[in-house]
Amino acid sequence: ILAEAEAVGKAPAVAQYLVGAKLQLRFPKLTVSNDRFAAGDIQTGRKGDFQIADTVFHVTVAPGAAVVEKCARNLRDAMRVYLLVPDNYLAGARQNAQMTAPDKVAVESIESFIANNIEELSLFSRGRVVGGLRRLLELYNERVGEIEQDRCLLIEIPPSLA
């Protein structure tokens, strides 16, 4: 999904909405914020893209110094921090986070963060994984549909996930 979104220049938004859907799927009784992708943290008063309890989640497909500095600010505010990046940027993002805040920022790939959650919620059953993935994509589309006018961000759910 991220590779296809990257090909059409939509990866940053798709990544953020996928993580939001994953968090909502995992924590159905909590309110998981759903801000427009283009809404910046400062304008919305957010500490990151998402916050669950005292943990802030930053989602980026282009990890650089600015996001690592946001992580450092969150740490100074006594928050726990997750930095979620595409798998192909994982090693570099971990090195940057380690240089800025040694052993303080959890850096994970977006792909693993989402896939592991689907596996766990599906009780590691192949038959249930298909339904879990379908529910993730349905939540993703619901969240995008609630706040975005750009319908290009919606994901067509393949019949194989029925």
DSSP file with accessible surface (Angstrom, degrees, kcal/mol):
  #  RESIDUE AA STRUCTURE BP1 BP2  ACC     N-H-->O    O-->H-N    N-H-->O    O-->H-N    TCO  KAPPA ALPHA  PHI   PSI    X-CA   Y-CA   Z-CA
    1    1 A I     >        0   0   90      0, 0.0     4,-2.4     0, 0.0     5,-0.2   0.000 360.0 360.0 360.0 -46.2    0.0    0.0    0.0
    2    2 A L  H  >  +     0   0   24      1,-0.2     4,-2.6     2,-0.2     5,-0.2   0.893 360.0  52.8 -65.4 -37.5    2.8    2.4    0.9
    3    3 A A  H  > S+     0   0   79      2,-0.2     4,-1.9     1,-0.2    -1,-0.2   0.923 111.4  45.9 -64.0 -42.3    4.7    1.6   -2.2
    4    4 A E  H  > S+     0   0  156      1,-0.2     4,-0.9     2,-0.2    -1,-0.2   0.899 112.9  50.1 -66.4 -39.9    1.7    2.3   -4.4
    5    5 A A  H ><>S+     0   0    9     -4,-2.4     5,-3.2     1,-0.2     6,-0.8   0.890 108.5  53.5 -64.9 -37.3    1.0    5.5   -2.5
    6    6 A E  H ><5S+     0   0  117     -4,-2.6     3,-1.6     4,-0.3    -2,-0.2   0.907 102.0  59.0 -62.7 -40.2    4.6    6.6   -3.0
    7    7 A A  H 3<5S+     0   0   86     -4,-1.9    -1,-0.2     1,-0.3    -2,-0.2   0.777 113.0  38.1 -62.4 -26.9    4.3    6.1   -6.7
    8    8 A V  T <<5S-     0   0  104     -4,-0.9    -1,-0.3    -3,-0.6    -2,-0.2   0.192 117.8-107.3-109.7  13.0    1.5    8.7   -6.9
    9    9 A G  T < 5S+     0   0   60     -3,-1.6    -3,-0.2    -4,-0.1    -2,-0.1   0.732  92.7 106.7  74.2  23.5    2.9   11.1   -4.3
   10   10 A K     >< +     0   0   61     -5,-3.2     4,-2.5    -6,-0.2     5,-0.3   0.306  37.3 109.3-114.7   7.0    0.4   10.2   -1.5
   11   11 A A  H  > S+     0   0    2     -6,-0.8     4,-2.8     1,-0.2     5,-0.3   0.875  74.1  54.8 -58.1 -42.3    2.6    8.2    0.8
   12   12 A P  H  > S+     0   0   49      0, 0.0     4,-1.9     0, 0.0    -1,-0.2   0.949 114.7  39.5 -59.0 -46.3    2.8   10.7    3.6
   13   13 A A  H  > S+     0   0    8      2,-0.2     4,-2.7     1,-0.2     5,-0.3   0.932 116.2  50.4 -68.0 -45.1   -1.0   11.0    4.0
   14   14 A V  H  X S+     0   0    8     -4,-2.5     4,-2.6     1,-0.2     5,-0.2   0.926 109.7  51.4 -61.0 -42.7   -1.6    7.3    3.5
   15   15 A A  H  X S+     0   0    1     -4,-2.8     4,-2.3    -5,-0.3    -1,-0.2   0.938 111.4  47.1 -59.7 -46.8    1.0    6.4    6.1
   16   16 A Q  H  X S+     0   0    6     -4,-1.9     4,-2.4    -5,-0.3    -2,-0.2   0.937 114.2  46.1 -63.6 -45.0   -0.6    8.8    8.7
   17   17 A Y  H  X S+     0   0    1     -4,-2.7     4,-2.4     1,-0.2    -1,-0.2   0.865 110.9  53.3 -68.7 -33.1   -4.1    7.5    8.0
   18   18 A L  H  X S+     0   0    7     -4,-2.6     4,-2.5    -5,-0.3    -1,-0.2   0.931 110.2  47.0 -65.4 -43.5   -3.0    3.9    8.1
   19   19 A V  H  X S+     0   0    0     -4,-2.3     4,-2.7    -5,-0.2     5,-0.2   0.924 111.5  51.5 -65.0 -40.8   -1.4    4.4   11.5
   20   20 A G  H  X S+     0   0    0     -4,-2.4     4,-2.5     1,-0.2    -2,-0.2   0.930 111.0  47.7 -60.9 -42.5   -4.5    6.2   12.8
   21   21 A A  H  X S+     0   0    0     -4,-2.4     4,-2.8     2,-0.2    -1,-0.2   0.910 110.9  52.0 -64.6 -39.4   -6.7    3.3   11.6
   22   22 A K  H  X S+     0   0   16     -4,-2.5     4,-2.5     2,-0.2    -2,-0.2   0.934 110.7  47.0 -62.8 -45.0   -4.4    0.8   13.3
   23   23 A L  H  X S+     0   0    0     -4,-2.7     4,-2.5     1,-0.2    -1,-0.2   0.919 113.4  48.5 -65.0 -40.3   -4.5    2.7   16.6
   24   24 A Q  H  < S+     0   0   55     -4,-2.5    -2,-0.2    -5,-0.2    -1,-0.2   0.909 111.8  49.6 -65.5 -40.1   -8.3    2.9   16.4
   25   25 A L  H  < S+     0   0   31     -4,-2.8    -2,-0.2     1,-0.2    -1,-0.2   0.917 115.6  43.4 -63.0 -41.7   -8.5   -0.8   15.6
   26   26 A R  H  < S+     0   0  102     -4,-2.5    -2,-0.2     1,-0.3    -1,-0.2   0.838 124.8  33.1 -74.2 -34.4   -6.3   -1.6   18.5
   27   27 A F    ><  +     0   0   61     -4,-2.5     3,-1.7    -5,-0.2    -1,-0.3  -0.580  67.3 164.4-123.4  69.0   -7.9    0.7   21.0
   28   28 A P  T 3  S+     0   0  104      0, 0.0    -1,-0.1     0, 0.0     4,-0.1   0.736  75.2  54.0 -63.8 -21.3  -11.6    0.9   20.0
   29   29 A K  T 3  S+     0   0  203     -3,-0.1     2,-0.3     2,-0.1    -5,-0.1   0.553  98.1  77.8 -90.3  -6.5  -12.7    2.4   23.3
   30   30 A L  S <  S-     0   0   86     -3,-1.7     2,-0.7    -6,-0.2    -3,-0.1  -0.687  85.5-115.5 -99.2 155.4  -10.2    5.3   23.1
   31   31 A T        -     0   0  137     -2,-0.3     2,-0.6     3,-0.0    -2,-0.1  -0.823  28.9-163.3 -88.2 116.8  -10.6    8.4   20.9
   32   32 A V        -     0   0   14     -2,-0.7    20,-0.1    -4,-0.1    18,-0.1  -0.913  26.8-114.3-102.0 120.6   -7.9    8.4   18.4
   33   33 A S        -     0   0   43     -2,-0.6     2,-0.2    18,-0.3    -9,-0.1  -0.124  25.0-163.8 -54.5 150.2   -7.4   11.8   16.8
   34   34 A N        +     0   0   30    112,-0.0     2,-0.3    16,-0.0    -1,-0.1  -0.692  20.6 164.8-139.4  80.1   -8.3   12.2   13.2
   35   35 A D        -     0   0   49     14,-0.3   112,-0.1    -2,-0.2     9,-0.0  -0.698  47.2 -89.8 -96.9 151.4   -6.8   15.4   11.8
   36   36 A R    >   -     0   0  114     -2,-0.3     3,-1.6     1,-0.1    -1,-0.1  -0.281  37.2-120.5 -54.2 144.9   -6.3   16.3    8.2
   37   37 A F  T 3  S+     0   0   75      1,-0.3    -1,-0.1    -3,-0.1    -2,-0.1   0.896 112.4  53.7 -56.9 -41.4   -3.0   15.2    7.0
   38   38 A A  T 3  S+     0   0   89      2,-0.1     2,-0.5   -25,-0.0    -1,-0.3   0.613  82.8 105.6 -73.8  -9.8   -2.0   18.8    6.1
   39   39 A A    <   -     0   0   27     -3,-1.6    -4,-0.1     1,-0.1     2,-0.1  -0.588  68.1-139.5 -74.7 120.2   -2.8   20.1    9.6
   40   40 A G     >  -     0   0   23     -2,-0.5     4,-1.7     1,-0.1     6,-0.3  -0.348  16.8-113.9 -78.5 160.3    0.5   20.7   11.3
   41   41 A D  H  >>S+     0   0   15      1,-0.2     5,-1.6     2,-0.2     4,-1.0   0.902 115.4  49.8 -59.1 -42.7    1.2   19.8   14.9
   42   42 A I  H >45S+     0   0  152      1,-0.2     3,-0.6     2,-0.2    -1,-0.2   0.944 109.8  49.9 -66.0 -44.6    1.6   23.5   15.9
   43   43 A Q  H 345S+     0   0  153      1,-0.2    -1,-0.2     2,-0.1    -2,-0.2   0.830 118.7  38.8 -63.3 -33.8   -1.7   24.6   14.3
   44   44 A T  H 3<5S-     0   0   54     -4,-1.7    -1,-0.2     2,-0.1    -2,-0.2   0.508 108.3-120.0 -95.4  -6.4   -3.6   21.8   16.0
   45   45 A G  T <<5 +     0   0   67     -4,-1.0    -3,-0.2    -3,-0.6     2,-0.2   0.662  63.2 147.8  75.9  15.8   -1.8   22.0   19.3
   46   46 A R      < -     0   0   40     -5,-1.6    -1,-0.2    -6,-0.3    -2,-0.1  -0.504  51.2-147.0 -84.5 153.4   -0.7   18.3   19.0
   47   47 A K  S    S-     0   0   80     -2,-0.2     2,-0.3     1,-0.1    -1,-0.1   0.601  82.4 -25.7 -87.7 -15.6    2.5   17.0   20.3
   48   48 A G  S    S-     0   0    2     -7,-0.1    10,-0.2    -8,-0.1    -1,-0.1  -0.912  88.7 -64.6-170.5-164.5    2.7   14.6   17.3
   49   49 A D  S    S+     0   0   16      8,-1.4     2,-0.3    -2,-0.3   -14,-0.3   0.873 116.8   5.1 -71.4 -35.7    0.5   12.8   14.8
   50   50 A F  E     -A   57   0A   6      7,-1.7     7,-3.0   -16,-0.1     2,-0.4  -0.984  62.2-159.9-144.6 154.5   -1.2   10.8   17.5
   51   51 A Q  E     -A   56   0A  85     -2,-0.3     2,-0.5     5,-0.2   -18,-0.3  -0.985   6.7-178.9-139.8 127.4   -1.2   10.6   21.3
   52   52 A I  E >   -A   55   0A  22      3,-2.4     3,-2.5    -2,-0.4   -20,-0.1  -0.992  69.2 -50.2-122.9 117.1   -2.3    7.6   23.4
   53   53 A A  T 3  S-     0   0   85     -2,-0.5     0, 0.0     1,-0.3     0, 0.0  -0.325 124.7 -18.5  53.4-123.3   -2.0    8.3   27.2
   54   54 A D  T 3  S+     0   0   81     -3,-0.1    26,-3.2    25,-0.1     2,-0.5   0.109 118.1  98.6-101.2  24.5    1.6    9.6   27.7
   55   55 A T  E <   -Ab  52  80A  10     -3,-2.5    -3,-2.4    24,-0.2     2,-0.4  -0.940  55.3-159.2-116.8 130.7    2.9    8.3   24.4
   56   56 A V  E     -Ab  51  81A   0     24,-3.1    26,-2.7    -2,-0.5     2,-0.5  -0.872   5.0-154.0-106.9 138.9    3.3   10.4   21.2
   57   57 A F  E     -Ab  50  82A  14     -7,-3.0    -7,-1.7    -2,-0.4    -8,-1.4  -0.961   5.3-167.0-115.9 124.9    3.5    8.8   17.7
   58   58 A H  E     - b   0  83A   2     24,-2.7    26,-3.3    -2,-0.5     2,-0.5  -0.960   6.1-165.7-108.5 127.9    5.2   10.6   14.9
   59   59 A V  E     + b   0  84A  15     -2,-0.5     2,-0.3    24,-0.2    26,-0.2  -0.968  20.1 153.9-116.1 122.7    4.5    9.2   11.4
   60   60 A T        -     0   0   31     24,-2.5    50,-0.1    -2,-0.5    -2,-0.0  -0.998  38.7-161.1-148.8 145.5    6.8   10.2    8.6
   61   61 A V  S    S+     0   0   18     -2,-0.3    24,-0.1     1,-0.2    -1,-0.1   0.415  97.4  45.9-100.5  -1.7    7.9    8.8    5.2
   62   62 A A  S    S-     0   0   69      2,-0.0     2,-0.2   -50,-0.0    -1,-0.2  -0.609  79.7-164.8-137.5  73.9   10.9   11.2    5.1
   63   63 A P        +     0   0   22      0, 0.0     2,-0.2     0, 0.0    33,-0.0  -0.428  25.3 148.2 -67.9 126.2   12.6   11.1    8.6
   64   64 A G     >  -     0   0   30     -2,-0.2     4,-1.7    29,-0.0     3,-0.3  -0.741  62.1 -69.4-140.5-166.9   14.9   14.0    9.0
   65   65 A A  H  > S+     0   0   85     -2,-0.2     4,-2.4     1,-0.2     5,-0.2   0.848 121.6  60.4 -61.8 -36.4   16.3   16.4   11.7
   66   66 A A  H  > S+     0   0   74      1,-0.2     4,-1.9     2,-0.2    -1,-0.2   0.920 107.0  43.8 -62.8 -43.8   13.0   18.2   12.2
   67   67 A V  H  > S+     0   0   17     -3,-0.3     4,-2.2     2,-0.2    -1,-0.2   0.886 112.1  53.1 -71.7 -33.4   11.1   15.1   13.3
   68   68 A V  H  X S+     0   0    8     -4,-1.7     4,-2.2     1,-0.2    -1,-0.2   0.910 108.0  51.6 -66.9 -36.7   13.9   13.9   15.5
   69   69 A E  H  X S+     0   0   77     -4,-2.4     4,-2.4     2,-0.2    -2,-0.2   0.899 107.0  53.3 -66.1 -37.3   13.9   17.4   17.2
   70   70 A K  H  X S+     0   0   64     -4,-1.9     4,-2.4     1,-0.2    -2,-0.2   0.920 108.2  51.0 -60.5 -42.0   10.1   17.0   17.7
   71   71 A C  H  X S+     0   0    2     -4,-2.2     4,-2.2     1,-0.2    -2,-0.2   0.919 108.6  50.9 -60.5 -43.9   10.8   13.7   19.4
   72   72 A A  H  X S+     0   0    9     -4,-2.2     4,-2.2     1,-0.2    -1,-0.2   0.901 109.1  51.0 -62.3 -41.0   13.4   15.3   21.6
   73   73 A R  H  X S+     0   0  111     -4,-2.4     4,-1.4     1,-0.2    -1,-0.2   0.914 108.7  51.8 -62.1 -41.9   10.9   18.0   22.6
   74   74 A N  H  <>S+     0   0    7     -4,-2.4     5,-2.4     1,-0.2     3,-0.2   0.910 108.6  51.1 -60.6 -41.0    8.4   15.3   23.5
   75   75 A L  H ><5S+     0   0   44     -4,-2.2     3,-1.9     1,-0.2    -1,-0.2   0.907 106.7  53.2 -63.6 -41.2   11.0   13.6   25.7
   76   76 A R  H 3<5S+     0   0  158     -4,-2.2    -1,-0.2     1,-0.3    -2,-0.2   0.800 105.3  56.0 -63.6 -26.5   11.7   16.9   27.5
   77   77 A D  T 3<5S-     0   0   88     -4,-1.4    -1,-0.3    -3,-0.2    -2,-0.2   0.197 123.8-107.9 -88.6  14.7    7.9   17.1   28.1
   78   78 A A  T < 5S+     0   0   82     -3,-1.9     2,-0.3     1,-0.2    -3,-0.2   0.771  73.5 141.1  64.6  31.0    8.1   13.7   29.8
   79   79 A M      < -     0   0   22     -5,-2.4     2,-0.3    -6,-0.1    -1,-0.2  -0.682  53.8-123.7 -96.8 155.0    6.3   11.9   27.0
   80   80 A R  E     -b   55   0A 136    -26,-3.2   -24,-3.1    -2,-0.3     2,-0.4  -0.756  34.9-147.2 -89.8 147.4    7.2    8.5   25.6
   81   81 A V  E     -bc  56 105A   4     23,-0.6    25,-2.6    -2,-0.3     2,-0.4  -0.968  21.9-173.4-132.3 133.0    7.9    8.6   21.9
   82   82 A Y  E     -bc  57 106A  54    -26,-2.7   -24,-2.7    -2,-0.4     2,-0.6  -0.981   8.8-163.2-115.4 132.2    7.4    6.4   18.8
   83   83 A L  E     -bc  58 107A   1     23,-3.0    25,-2.2    -2,-0.4     2,-0.5  -0.977   9.8-164.2-114.0 116.1    8.9    7.4   15.5
   84   84 A L  E     +bc  59 108A   0    -26,-3.3   -24,-2.5    -2,-0.6    25,-0.2  -0.919  17.9 160.8-109.0 122.8    7.3    5.4   12.7
   85   85 A V  E     - c   0 109A   0     23,-2.0    25,-2.3    -2,-0.5    26,-0.3  -0.891  46.4 -79.7-135.2 161.0    9.0    5.4    9.3
   86   86 A P    >   -     0   0   12      0, 0.0     3,-2.2     0, 0.0     4,-0.4  -0.301  47.3-111.6 -60.4 150.8    9.0    3.2    6.1
   87   87 A D  G >  S+     0   0   90      1,-0.3     3,-1.5     2,-0.2     4,-0.4   0.851 115.8  60.0 -54.9 -37.4   11.1    0.1    6.5
   88   88 A N  G 3  S+     0   0  126      1,-0.3    -1,-0.3     2,-0.1     4,-0.2   0.627 109.6  43.8 -72.1  -8.4   13.7    1.3    4.0
   89   89 A Y  G <> S+     0   0  112     -3,-2.2     4,-2.4     2,-0.1    -1,-0.3   0.340  86.0 100.3-108.7   3.1   14.4    4.3    6.2
   90   90 A L  H <> S+     0   0   22     -3,-1.5     4,-2.6    -4,-0.4     5,-0.2   0.921  79.1  48.0 -60.5 -49.4   14.4    2.4    9.5
   91   91 A A  H  > S+     0   0   69     -4,-0.4     4,-2.2     1,-0.2    -1,-0.2   0.938 115.3  44.7 -61.0 -46.3   18.2    2.0   10.0
   92   92 A G  H  > S+     0   0   32      1,-0.2     4,-2.6     2,-0.2    -1,-0.2   0.906 112.7  51.0 -65.2 -40.8   18.9    5.7    9.3
   93   93 A A  H  X S+     0   0    2     -4,-2.4     4,-2.6     1,-0.2     5,-0.2   0.902 109.6  51.0 -64.9 -38.4   16.0    6.9   11.5
   94   94 A R  H  X S+     0   0  125     -4,-2.6     4,-2.5    -5,-0.2    -1,-0.2   0.914 110.3  49.4 -64.5 -41.7   17.3    4.7   14.3
   95   95 A Q  H  X S+     0   0  129     -4,-2.2     4,-2.2    -5,-0.2    -2,-0.2   0.933 112.1  47.8 -62.9 -44.7   20.8    6.1   14.0
   96   96 A N  H  X S+     0   0   59     -4,-2.6     4,-1.8     1,-0.2    -2,-0.2   0.915 113.7  46.7 -62.9 -43.9   19.5    9.7   14.0
   97   97 A A  H  X S+     0   0    5     -4,-2.6     4,-3.5     1,-0.2    -1,-0.2   0.907 110.9  53.0 -64.9 -39.2   17.3    9.1   17.0
   98   98 A Q  H  < S+     0   0   86     -4,-2.5    -2,-0.2    -5,-0.2    -1,-0.2   0.890 109.1  48.9 -64.6 -38.2   20.1    7.4   18.8
   99   99 A M  H  < S+     0   0  145     -4,-2.2    -1,-0.2    -5,-0.2    -2,-0.2   0.874 120.0  37.3 -69.1 -35.7   22.4   10.3   18.3
  100  100 A T  H  < S+     0   0   71     -4,-1.8    -2,-0.2     1,-0.2    -1,-0.2   0.883 138.6   7.9 -83.8 -41.9   19.8   12.8   19.5
  101  101 A A  S >X S-     0   0   12     -4,-3.5     3,-2.1    -5,-0.2     4,-0.7  -0.652  81.9-141.6-144.5  79.1   18.2   10.8   22.3
  102  102 A P  T 34 S-     0   0   74      0, 0.0    -4,-0.1     0, 0.0    -3,-0.1  -0.174  79.8 -14.0 -52.7 124.7   20.1    7.6   23.1
  103  103 A D  T 34 S+     0   0  137      2,-0.1    -5,-0.1     1,-0.1     3,-0.1   0.685 114.0  98.2  58.8  25.5   17.7    4.7   23.9
  104  104 A K  T <4  +     0   0  138     -3,-2.1   -23,-0.6    -7,-0.2     2,-0.5   0.653  66.1  64.1-113.5 -23.3   14.8    7.1   24.4
  105  105 A V  E  < S-c   81   0A  22     -4,-0.7     2,-0.7   -11,-0.1   -23,-0.2  -0.924  70.9-140.2-110.9 126.9   12.8    6.9   21.1
  106  106 A A  E     -c   82   0A  36    -25,-2.6   -23,-3.0    -2,-0.5     2,-0.6  -0.762  22.9-167.8 -82.3 115.1   11.2    3.8   19.9
  107  107 A V  E     +c   83   0A  10     -2,-0.7     2,-0.3   -25,-0.2   -23,-0.2  -0.942  15.8 161.5-110.0 120.5   11.8    3.7   16.1
  108  108 A E  E     -c   84   0A  52    -25,-2.2   -23,-2.0    -2,-0.6     2,-0.2  -0.946  41.5-101.7-134.6 158.6    9.8    1.2   14.1
  109  109 A S  E  >  -c   85   0A   2     -2,-0.3     4,-2.5   -25,-0.2     5,-0.2  -0.537  25.0-131.8 -79.4 145.1    8.8    0.6   10.6
  110  110 A I  H  > S+     0   0    1    -25,-2.3     4,-2.3    -2,-0.2     5,-0.3   0.921 108.1  55.3 -58.3 -43.1    5.2    1.6    9.7
  111  111 A E  H  > S+     0   0   75    -26,-0.3     4,-2.8     1,-0.2     5,-0.2   0.921 111.5  41.5 -59.6 -47.1    4.8   -1.7    8.0
  112  112 A S  H  > S+     0   0   48      2,-0.2     4,-2.8     1,-0.2     5,-0.4   0.906 111.0  56.7 -67.9 -41.6    5.8   -3.8   11.0
  113  113 A F  H  X S+     0   0   18     -4,-2.5     4,-0.9     1,-0.2    -2,-0.2   0.916 116.9  35.0 -57.0 -43.1    3.8   -1.6   13.4
  114  114 A I  H  X S+     0   0   18     -4,-2.3     4,-2.2    -5,-0.2    -2,-0.2   0.940 118.3  49.6 -78.3 -48.1    0.7   -2.2   11.4
  115  115 A A  H  X S+     0   0   49     -4,-2.8     4,-2.6    -5,-0.3     5,-0.2   0.904 109.1  51.8 -62.1 -42.7    1.3   -5.8   10.4
  116  116 A N  H  X S+     0   0   86     -4,-2.8     4,-2.6    -5,-0.2    -1,-0.2   0.896 109.5  51.1 -61.5 -38.3    2.2   -7.0   13.9
  117  117 A N  H  X S+     0   0    3     -4,-0.9     4,-2.9    -5,-0.4     5,-0.3   0.929 109.4  49.2 -64.5 -44.5   -1.0   -5.4   15.2
  118  118 A I  H  X S+     0   0   10     -4,-2.2     4,-1.6     1,-0.2    -2,-0.2   0.932 112.2  49.4 -61.4 -43.3   -3.2   -7.2   12.6
  119  119 A E  H  <>S+     0   0   72     -4,-2.6     5,-3.0     2,-0.2     6,-0.3   0.935 113.2  46.1 -60.8 -46.8   -1.5  -10.5   13.4
  120  120 A E  H ><5S+     0   0  103     -4,-2.6     3,-1.9     1,-0.2    -2,-0.2   0.937 113.0  47.9 -64.1 -47.2   -2.0  -10.1   17.2
  121  121 A L  H 3<5S+     0   0   76     -4,-2.9    -1,-0.2     1,-0.3    -2,-0.2   0.781 111.0  53.3 -64.7 -24.4   -5.7   -9.0   16.8
  122  122 A S  T ><5S-     0   0    5     -4,-1.6     3,-1.9    -5,-0.3     6,-0.3   0.300 113.6-120.9 -90.0   7.9   -6.2  -12.0   14.5
  123  123 A L  T < 5 -     0   0  117     -3,-1.9    -3,-0.2     1,-0.3    -2,-0.1   0.826  61.4 -71.1  54.3  32.5   -4.7  -14.3   17.1
  124  124 A F  T 3 <S+     0   0  141     -5,-3.0     2,-0.6     1,-0.2    -1,-0.3   0.756  97.2 142.9  56.8  29.4   -2.0  -15.2   14.6
  125  125 A S    X>  -     0   0   48     -3,-1.9     4,-1.8    -6,-0.3     3,-0.7  -0.885  49.8-146.8-102.4 122.4   -4.7  -17.2   12.6
  126  126 A R  H 3> S+     0   0  222     -2,-0.6     4,-1.1     1,-0.3     3,-0.2   0.893 100.1  54.9 -53.9 -41.8   -4.3  -17.0    8.8
  127  127 A G  H 3> S+     0   0   63      1,-0.2     4,-0.7     2,-0.2    -1,-0.3   0.855 111.4  43.5 -63.3 -33.2   -8.1  -17.1    8.4
  128  128 A R  H <> S+     0   0  138     -3,-0.7     4,-2.3    -6,-0.3    -1,-0.2   0.717  98.9  71.8 -85.1 -22.1   -8.6  -14.1   10.7
  129  129 A V  H  X S+     0   0   33     -4,-1.8     4,-2.9    -3,-0.2     5,-0.3   0.909  94.2  55.1 -61.0 -40.4   -5.8  -12.0    9.3
  130  130 A V  H  X S+     0   0   57     -4,-1.1     4,-2.4     1,-0.2    -1,-0.2   0.940 110.6  44.9 -58.9 -46.3   -7.8  -11.4    6.1
  131  131 A G  H  X S+     0   0   42     -4,-0.7     4,-2.6     1,-0.2    -1,-0.2   0.884 112.2  52.6 -65.1 -38.0  -10.7  -10.1    8.2
  132  132 A G  H  X S+     0   0   15     -4,-2.3     4,-2.2     2,-0.2    -2,-0.2   0.910 110.3  47.2 -64.3 -41.4   -8.3   -8.0   10.3
  133  133 A L  H  X S+     0   0   60     -4,-2.9     4,-2.4     2,-0.2     5,-0.2   0.923 111.4  51.4 -66.7 -40.9   -6.8   -6.4    7.2
  134  134 A R  H  X S+     0   0   78     -4,-2.4     4,-2.5    -5,-0.3    -2,-0.2   0.940 110.3  48.8 -61.1 -45.1  -10.2   -5.7    5.7
  135  135 A R  H  X S+     0   0   96     -4,-2.6     4,-2.7     1,-0.2     5,-0.2   0.902 109.3  53.3 -63.4 -39.2  -11.3   -4.0    9.0
  136  136 A L  H  X S+     0   0    3     -4,-2.2     4,-2.6     1,-0.2    -1,-0.2   0.946 111.4  45.3 -58.6 -47.7   -8.1   -1.9    9.0
  137  137 A L  H  X S+     0   0    5     -4,-2.4     4,-2.6     2,-0.2    18,-0.2   0.869 111.5  52.5 -68.0 -35.2   -8.8   -0.7    5.4
  138  138 A E  H  X S+     0   0   59     -4,-2.5     4,-2.5     2,-0.2    -1,-0.2   0.936 111.9  45.8 -63.7 -45.2  -12.4    0.0    6.2
  139  139 A L  H  X S+     0   0    4     -4,-2.7     4,-2.8     2,-0.2     5,-0.2   0.904 111.0  53.7 -63.2 -41.8  -11.4    2.1    9.2
  140  140 A Y  H  X S+     0   0    0     -4,-2.6     4,-2.7    -5,-0.2     5,-0.2   0.958 110.8  45.6 -54.7 -52.5   -8.8    3.8    7.1
  141  141 A N  H  X S+     0   0   34     -4,-2.6     4,-2.9     1,-0.2    -2,-0.2   0.884 112.1  51.9 -63.0 -37.5  -11.4    4.7    4.5
  142  142 A E  H  X S+     0   0   87     -4,-2.5     4,-1.7     2,-0.2    -1,-0.2   0.938 111.7  46.4 -61.9 -47.3  -13.9    5.9    7.2
  143  143 A R  H  X S+     0   0    5     -4,-2.8     4,-0.9     2,-0.2    -2,-0.2   0.921 115.5  45.1 -63.6 -44.3  -11.2    8.1    8.7
  144  144 A V  H >X S+     0   0    0     -4,-2.7     4,-2.8    -5,-0.2     3,-0.9   0.941 112.0  53.0 -64.0 -45.4  -10.2    9.6    5.4
  145  145 A G  H 3< S+     0   0   31     -4,-2.9    -1,-0.2     1,-0.2    -2,-0.2   0.803 103.1  59.2 -61.5 -29.7  -13.8   10.0    4.3
  146  146 A E  H 3< S+     0   0  129     -4,-1.7    -1,-0.2    -5,-0.2    -2,-0.2   0.817 125.7   9.3 -68.1 -31.7  -14.6   12.0    7.5
  147  147 A I  H << S+     0   0   34     -4,-0.9     2,-0.4    -3,-0.9    -2,-0.2   0.574 106.5  81.2-131.6 -12.5  -12.1   14.7    6.9
  148  148 A E     <  -     0   0   28     -4,-2.8    -1,-0.0    -5,-0.2  -112,-0.0  -0.833  43.1-167.7-106.5 140.4  -10.5   14.7    3.5
  149  149 A Q  S    S+     0   0  161     -2,-0.4     2,-1.2     1,-0.1    -1,-0.1   0.657  71.8  93.3 -88.9 -19.5  -11.9   16.0    0.2
  150  150 A D    >   -     0   0   52      1,-0.2     3,-1.6    -6,-0.1     4,-0.2  -0.604  54.1-176.4 -78.2  95.9   -9.2   14.2   -1.7
  151  151 A R  G >  S+     0   0  135     -2,-1.2     3,-1.4     1,-0.3    -1,-0.2   0.597  71.5  82.4 -72.4  -8.5  -10.9   10.9   -2.6
  152  152 A C  G 3  S+     0   0   98      1,-0.3    -1,-0.3    -3,-0.1    -2,-0.1   0.690  81.8  65.4 -66.1 -17.2   -7.7    9.7   -4.2
  153  153 A L  G <  S+     0   0    7     -3,-1.6    -1,-0.3     2,-0.1    -2,-0.2   0.642  78.8 103.0 -80.2 -15.7   -6.6    8.8   -0.7
  154  154 A L    <   -     0   0   69     -3,-1.4     2,-0.5    -4,-0.2   -13,-0.0  -0.390  69.3-134.1 -67.8 147.3   -9.3    6.1   -0.3
  155  155 A I        -     0   0   30    -18,-0.2     2,-0.5    -2,-0.1   -14,-0.1  -0.903  10.3-131.5-107.1 125.8   -8.2    2.5   -0.7
  156  156 A E        -     0   0  174     -2,-0.5   -19,-0.0     1,-0.1     0, 0.0  -0.633  23.6-135.1 -74.6 122.6  -10.1    0.2   -2.9
  157  157 A I        -     0   0   36     -2,-0.5    -1,-0.1     1,-0.1   -23,-0.0  -0.712  21.5-127.3 -83.8 119.9  -10.7   -3.0   -0.9
  158  158 A P    >   -     0   0   50      0, 0.0     3,-2.2     0, 0.0     4,-0.1  -0.317  13.4-120.6 -68.8 148.2  -10.0   -6.0   -3.1
  159  159 A P  G >  S+     0   0  112      0, 0.0     3,-2.2     0, 0.0    -2,-0.0   0.785 108.3  73.5 -58.0 -25.3  -12.6   -8.7   -3.3
  160  160 A S  G 3  S+     0   0   97      1,-0.3    -3,-0.0   -30,-0.0   -30,-0.0   0.680  91.3  57.7 -64.7 -14.4  -10.0  -11.2   -2.0
  161  161 A L  G <         0   0   16     -3,-2.2    -1,-0.3   -28,-0.1   -27,-0.1   0.313 360.0 360.0 -96.7   9.9  -10.5   -9.6    1.4
  162  162 A A    <         0   0  105     -3,-2.2   -31,-0.0    -4,-0.1   -28,-0.0  -0.215 360.0 360.0 -68.6 360.0  -14.2  -10.3    1.5
